[in-house]
Amino acid sequence: MGHTLGFVRQFIANPHSVGAIAPSSRMLARALCEPYQASQPPASILEVGAGTGAVTKYIGSVLRPGDTLDICEISPAFTELLRRNVLTTPAFSSPVAAGRVRLLEGPVQDVVGDRKYHFIISGLPLTIFTVEQVSRILDSLRLSLHPGGVFSYFEYIGLRKLSGALMTGRERRRAKEVSKFLSTNIAAYQFRRRTVLVNLPPAYARHWRFDDGATAA
Ligand SMILES: C[S@@+](CC[C@H](N)C(=O)[O-])C[C@H]1O[C@@H](n2cnc3c(N)ncnc32)[C@H](O)[C@@H]1O
C-alpha cells in the first residue's frame, strides 16, 4: 500500500515519465520474467524503469546464484526507495553482498553501454514518449542485448487505441506515430505475447527478439 501511495505521488509529480497510476501486479511481473525463468543460468538481466520495485521484487525472488541484475531508474525519488526498501530485503541480501546487483540512476539511453544482457525487462511507458525518444531508447536497448537476447515489456490493453481516440491535435499525432512505430516493431520482433488480466489496468506482456541468434543464456 505504501508503495502504491509513493507511486501515485510520483505520477502526480512526473506524469510524463511515470506513465502509470499503479505498480504492476505479481502476475504481470511473472509474465515479464517468463523467458528469463525458462533459461539456464548464469544470465544477466537489466530491469529498466523499475519505479517502486514491483517487478524488481519479483525478479529478486527468482534470481538464481550466478545471475546478475542491473536496475535502471530515472527518478531520484524511486532510486532512493529502491535502495532503501527493496535492495535491503532478504531476497537481495546475498546477490547484493556478492556484487551481482547494480542500481543505475538516470535515463536508460544514457546510462547503459558498459555491459551486455541476456534479458531486458522494461516498465518504460513507451506510449507517452515521442517516436524519436522511443526509437533512441529501443536502439540503446537492442545494442545492450547479447545475440538471441530477449526484450520484454508491457503495454496496457487498448491504451494505444483509446489514446488515439481521446487525444486531440499535436498529442494525437504523437500518440498515433508512436503506436504505428510500435506496431511495426511488434510485427518484426515479437515472438510471444501473454495477456495478464490480473493487473490494473489489464496488460499484455510482450517478448521480442531483435535477431534470430542463439537462444539467450
Ligand atoms: C510505468 S512505471 C513502471 C514501474 C514498475 N516497473 C512497475 O511495473 O510497476 C515507469 C517507470 O519508468 C521510469 N522511467 C521513465 N523514463 C525512463 C528512462 N528514460 N530511463 C529509466 N527509467 C525511466 C519512470 O520514472 C517510472 O518509474
Ligand as a Chemical Component Dictionary entry (heavy atoms), coordinates in Angstrom:
data_LIG
# 
_chem_comp.id                   LIG 
_chem_comp.type                 NON-POLYMER 
_chem_comp.pdbx_formal_charge   0 
_chem_comp.three_letter_code    LIG 
# 
loop_
_chem_comp_atom.comp_id 
_chem_comp_atom.atom_id 
_chem_comp_atom.alt_atom_id 
_chem_comp_atom.type_symbol 
_chem_comp_atom.charge 
_chem_comp_atom.model_Cartn_x 
_chem_comp_atom.model_Cartn_y 
_chem_comp_atom.model_Cartn_z 
_chem_comp_atom.pdbx_ordinal 
LIG C1  C1  C 0  5.071  2.693  -15.578 1  
LIG S1  S1  S 1  6.343  2.942  -14.390 2  
LIG C2  C2  C 0  6.778  1.223  -14.097 3  
LIG C3  C3  C 0  7.223  0.908  -12.697 4  
LIG C4  C4  C 0  7.398  -0.577 -12.357 5  
LIG N1  N1  N 0  8.366  -1.225 -13.219 6  
LIG C5  C5  C 0  6.082  -1.306 -12.433 7  
LIG O1  O1  O 0  5.912  -2.074 -13.403 8  
LIG O2  O2  O -1 5.254  -1.136 -11.558 9  
LIG C6  C6  C 0  7.642  3.551  -15.431 10 
LIG C7  C7  C 0  8.947  3.890  -14.755 11 
LIG O3  O3  O 0  9.908  4.224  -15.764 12 
LIG C8  C8  C 0  10.721 5.289  -15.275 13 
LIG N2  N2  N 0  11.355 5.919  -16.457 14 
LIG C9  C9  C 0  10.771 6.747  -17.367 15 
LIG N3  N3  N 0  11.636 7.092  -18.337 16 
LIG C10 C10 C 0  12.805 6.457  -18.041 17 
LIG C11 C11 C 0  14.100 6.401  -18.671 18 
LIG N4  N4  N 0  14.337 7.068  -19.808 19 
LIG N5  N5  N 0  15.070 5.633  -18.107 20 
LIG C12 C12 C 0  14.827 4.950  -16.949 21 
LIG N6  N6  N 0  13.637 4.970  -16.301 22 
LIG C13 C13 C 0  12.639 5.704  -16.834 23 
LIG C14 C14 C 0  9.743  6.162  -14.510 24 
LIG O4  O4  O 0  10.388 7.017  -13.583 25 
LIG C15 C15 C 0  8.870  5.098  -13.838 26 
LIG O5  O5  O 0  9.395  4.741  -12.583 27 
# 
loop_
_chem_comp_bond.comp_id 
_chem_comp_bond.atom_id_1 
_chem_comp_bond.atom_id_2 
_chem_comp_bond.value_order 
_chem_comp_bond.pdbx_ordinal 
LIG C1  S1  SING 1  
LIG S1  C2  SING 2  
LIG S1  C6  SING 3  
LIG C2  C3  SING 4  
LIG C3  C4  SING 5  
LIG C4  N1  SING 6  
LIG C4  C5  SING 7  
LIG C5  O1  DOUB 8  
LIG C5  O2  SING 9  
LIG C6  C7  SING 10 
LIG C7  O3  SING 11 
LIG C7  C15 SING 12 
LIG O3  C8  SING 13 
LIG C8  N2  SING 14 
LIG C8  C14 SING 15 
LIG N2  C9  SING 16 
LIG N2  C13 SING 17 
LIG C9  N3  DOUB 18 
LIG N3  C10 SING 19 
LIG C10 C11 SING 20 
LIG C10 C13 DOUB 21 
LIG C11 N4  SING 22 
LIG C11 N5  DOUB 23 
LIG N5  C12 SING 24 
LIG C12 N6  DOUB 25 
LIG N6  C13 SING 26 
LIG C14 O4  SING 27 
LIG C14 C15 SING 28 
LIG C15 O5  SING 29 
# 
